[in-house]
Amino acid sequence: MAWQVSYQGATYRESDLTIGQCEALEDLIGLSWLSLNPLRSAKQARILTAFLVSEATGRPFAEVSDEVANLKADEFLNDFAEANSPLTIEPESDDMPAEWTDGIPPKAAVPSTSTS
């Protein structure tokens, strides 16, 4: 699922991450970059948000992480759709296949050339 996080007026999208940033997030969170989802756990939301804000603004990661950690849980989860919420998480449109086999998407259908 693609995501975007808005924090204090700035929006950060999954699709804007570099491979290097994804690798850094893997190290910080301990999950594969394709498994990252800020709504899945508080730890992921805090680390992901702090990392993105720190990368974009140059603020120290620990400072932003502490700030995010002190948000009220109901603000963090229940009020994310409101414009005045400090954090919003919205799904980004996703054109990924619904089914995968061993981590690989299915082959596209090949049109038939038979004329029966």
TAGIDA-V461636 format. One record per backbone hydrogen bond with DSSP energy under -0.5 kcal/mol. NH is the residue of the N-H (numbers start at 0). CO is the residue of the C=O. If there is no record, write none. Layout:
# TAGIDA-V461636
nh->NH co->CO
nh->NH co->CO
This chain:
# TAGIDA-V461636
nh->3 co->89
nh->4 co->11
nh->5 co->87
nh->6 co->9
nh->7 co->85
nh->9 co->6
nh->11 co->4
nh->13 co->2
nh->15 co->12
nh->16 co->13
nh->21 co->17
nh->22 co->18
nh->23 co->19
nh->24 co->20
nh->25 co->21
nh->26 co->22
nh->27 co->23
nh->28 co->24
nh->29 co->25
nh->34 co->31
nh->35 co->31
nh->35 co->32
nh->39 co->36
nh->40 co->36
nh->44 co->40
nh->45 co->41
nh->46 co->42
nh->47 co->43
nh->48 co->44
nh->49 co->45
nh->50 co->46
nh->51 co->47
nh->52 co->48
nh->53 co->49
nh->54 co->50
nh->55 co->51
nh->56 co->52
nh->57 co->53
nh->63 co->59
nh->64 co->60
nh->65 co->61
nh->66 co->62
nh->67 co->63
nh->68 co->64
nh->69 co->65
nh->70 co->67
nh->75 co->71
nh->76 co->72
nh->77 co->73
nh->78 co->73
nh->79 co->76
nh->81 co->78
nh->84 co->81
nh->87 co->5
nh->89 co->3
nh->91 co->1
nh->100 co->103
nh->103 co->100
nh->105 co->98
nh->110 co->108
